[in-house]
Amino acid sequence: MNNTSNIELANTAILHKMELILANSDNRYEITLNIAQKAKINLYEKLHMDTTPSIKPIIQVIIETQIPKNNKPLQ
């Protein structure tokens, strides 16, 4: 596999995980705000540490977020 297909596969996995998080949450708006707020905090923490982020903060938060346990099926 070349690098482009690996990136596309990773992007697809991240999008799928975000869809699962939103589908299994009670409040899509609240979960979206929480993820965005965590990403903003991560961004500012990394800026103060003088390190260049290897992965975008929003993607890192999506990867680290646990899927809620509502077990709703995807539609």
Backbone as a ProteinNet text record, in pm:
[ID]
protein_1_A
[PRIMARY]
MNNTSNIELANTAILHKMELILANSDNRYEITLNIAQKAKINLYEKLHMDTTPSIKPIIQVIIETQIPKNNKPLQ
[TERTIARY]
83.9	0	87.5	41.7	118.5	67.6	136.9	108.9	-29.3	-71.5	-200.1	-315.8	-308.6	-417.4	-418.9	-302.4	-297.8	-366	-343.2	-405.1	-556	-599.6	-742.4	-808.2	-740.7	-792.4	-804.8	-704	-707.9	-820.4	-836.6	-944.3	-1080.8	-1096.9	-1223.3	-1250.9	-1148	-1164.4	-1202.2	-1141.2	-1172.3	-1315	-1356.7	-1494.4	-1594.3	-1562.7	-1651.6	-1663.9	-1551.7	-1556.2	-1638.3	-1623.2	-1701.6	-1850	-1884.1	-2024.9	-2078.1	-1998.1	-2039.7	-2060.1	-1968.5	-1980.2	-2109.5	-2135.5	-2256.1	-2383.3	-2380	-2499.5	-2535.4	-2436.3	-2460.9	-2471.8	-2467.7	-2478.6	-2623	-2658.5	-2792.9	-2808.8	-2700.8	-2708.1	-2590.9	-2618.5	-2513.6	-2444.4	-2522.4	-2468.1	-2369	-2407.8	-2322.8	-2192.9	-2200.8	-2080.5	-1987.6	-2045.6	-1964.6	-1891.7	-1962.4	-1898.7	-1789.1	-1813.7	-1712.9	-1586.2	-1602.9	-1486.8	-1410.1	-1481.8	-1416.3	-1343.1	-1404.4	-1340.8	-1214.1	-1218.6	-1099.7	-988.4	-1025.4	-925.7	-861.8	-941.3	-888.3	-791.8	-826.4	-738.2	-608.5	-618.1	-497.5	-408.4	-470.4	-393.5	-314.6	-379.6	-310.7	-203.3	-227.7	-124.5	-1.3	-21.5	91.9	165.2	92.1	157.4	248.6	207.3	289.4	409.6	403	514.9	616.7	588	677.9	708	606.6	622.3	525.1	567.2	477	389.7	258.8	172.4	188.1	204.8	219	83.3	-20.1	-155.7	-245.1	-343.3	-429.8	-504.7	-520.6	-585.1	-725.8	-805.1	-941.6	-941.6	-850	-840.3	-791.1	-696.8	-646.7	-758.1	-842.3	-952.5	-1054.2	-1084	-1177.8	-1123.2	-995.7	-934.3	-940.7	-918.8	-916	-1054.3	-1158.2	-1292.2	-1353.2	-1412.3	-1480.4	-1619.1	-1663.9	-1797.3	-1898.1	-2001.4	-2102.9	-2169.4	-2223.2	-2277.6	-2427.6	-2485.3	-2629	-2664.4	-2565.8	-2584.1	-2696.3	-2710.8	-2806.9	-2747.8	-2826.6	-2773	-2756	-2655.6	-2636.7	-2749.8	-2796.9	-2908.3	-2857.5
-119.1	0	124.3	220.9	343.7	436.7	545.1	639	703.5	731.1	796.5	707.9	580.4	490.6	469.8	474.1	465.4	585.7	702.5	824.7	819.7	773.6	762.6	662.7	552.1	452.4	510.7	586.2	649	751.3	831	930.1	863.1	753	679.4	623.9	572.2	517.8	627.1	744.7	856.2	903.7	915.8	956.2	853.7	727.2	621.9	628.1	649.7	659.3	780	893.3	1010.9	985.4	915.4	879.9	791	696	609.7	688.3	780.2	863.5	944.2	1007.7	1090.7	1006.9	891.4	806.7	750.6	725.8	666.1	767.5	894.1	995.3	1044	1089	1141.3	1281.1	1358.3	1496.8	1524.2	1525.3	1544.1	1679.6	1782	1917	1920.8	1862	1863.9	1787.5	1670.9	1591.3	1663.2	1731.1	1806.5	1920.8	1992.4	2101.3	2049.4	1936.9	1880	1841.2	1779.6	1739.5	1862.3	1963	2085.5	2156.2	2159	2224.7	2149.7	2017.2	1938.9	1961.7	1970.5	1994.1	2131	2229.4	2365.1	2367.3	2299	2290.7	2220.8	2110.1	2037.9	2125.1	2203.2	2290.8	2393	2457.6	2559.1	2499.2	2377.5	2311.8	2282.2	2236.7	2205.9	2331.8	2442.3	2567.8	2616.4	2595.3	2638.5	2547.3	2424.8	2332.5	2348.6	2437.1	2462.8	2338.2	2253.7	2137	2149	2103	2104.3	1979.6	1996.3	1878.6	1787.9	1659.6	1565.4	1524.9	1542.7	1509.9	1625.7	1657.7	1769.7	1740.8	1842.4	1820.7	1763.1	1803.9	1754.1	1604.9	1560.7	1419.1	1338.8	1394.1	1327	1307.3	1407.3	1396.1	1291.6	1289.5	1189.7	1049.6	1029.3	898.4	858.3	954.3	925	914	964.2	966	825.6	790.9	662.6	672	565.6	561.8	541.7	627.2	610.7	474.1	426.9	291.1	282.6	367.9	362.4	248.2	199.8	88	111.7	233.8	262.4	211.7	147.9	105.7	225.3	217.7	322.8	316.3	431.1	435.6	468.2
0	0	0	-72.9	-72.6	36.7	55.9	164.4	149.2	27.7	4.5	48.9	18.3	58.4	209.1	274.2	420.3	483.6	427.8	480	459.8	342	314.3	408.6	438.5	530.5	670.8	713.8	845.6	852.3	747.3	745.2	752.3	681.2	683.6	823.4	889.3	1023.9	1123.2	1109.5	1198.9	1176.7	1051.3	1022	1075.1	1059.8	1109	1261.4	1330.5	1476.1	1520	1450.6	1486.3	1463.9	1356.9	1333	1444.1	1490	1600.7	1729.4	1757.4	1877.3	1872	1759.1	1746.5	1747.3	1683.5	1678	1815.1	1898.2	2029.1	2141.3	2110.2	2214.7	2225.4	2343.2	2365.5	2306.7	2307.8	2263.6	2169	2039.6	1939	1953.3	1985.7	2000.9	2117.6	2230.2	2348.5	2325.5	2262.9	2238.9	2140.2	2041.3	1945.2	2014.6	2102.6	2177.7	2269.6	2335.6	2425.4	2350.2	2235.5	2155.2	2106.7	2059.3	2012.1	2125.8	2243.6	2358.3	2401.4	2403.8	2437.8	2335.6	2208.2	2103.3	2120.3	2155.8	2176.4	2294.4	2401.7	2518.9	2481.1	2408.2	2364.2	2276.9	2189	2100.9	2181.4	2277.2	2357.3	2446.7	2497.5	2578.4	2493.9	2370.6	2283.9	2239	2222.7	2185.4	2297.2	2421.3	2534.6	2556.5	2507.8	2522.4	2409.5	2315.3	2202.7	2120	2101.5	2016.2	1900.3	1786.2	1671.4	1677.8	1668.2	1677.7	1555.8	1580.4	1470.4	1415.5	1496.4	1455.8	1499	1419.1	1452.2	1582	1668.3	1798.5	1789	1690.9	1679.6	1647.9	1563.8	1529.1	1648.6	1722.9	1842.3	1944.5	1963.6	2059.2	2012.9	1883.9	1831.3	1855.3	1833.2	1853.4	2000.8	2090.5	2233.9	2297.1	2231.5	2288.5	2287.7	2399.9	2412.2	2349.5	2287.2	2227.6	2339.8	2347.9	2453	2444.2	2554.7	2565	2538.1	2454.1	2425.2	2332.3	2256.1	2162.8	2061.6	2016.1	1908.9	1778.2	1692.9	1563.2	1470.2	1384.2	1284.1	1183	1140.8	1043.7	906.6
[MASK]
+++++++++++++++++++++++++++++++++++++++++++++++++++++++++++++++++++++++++++

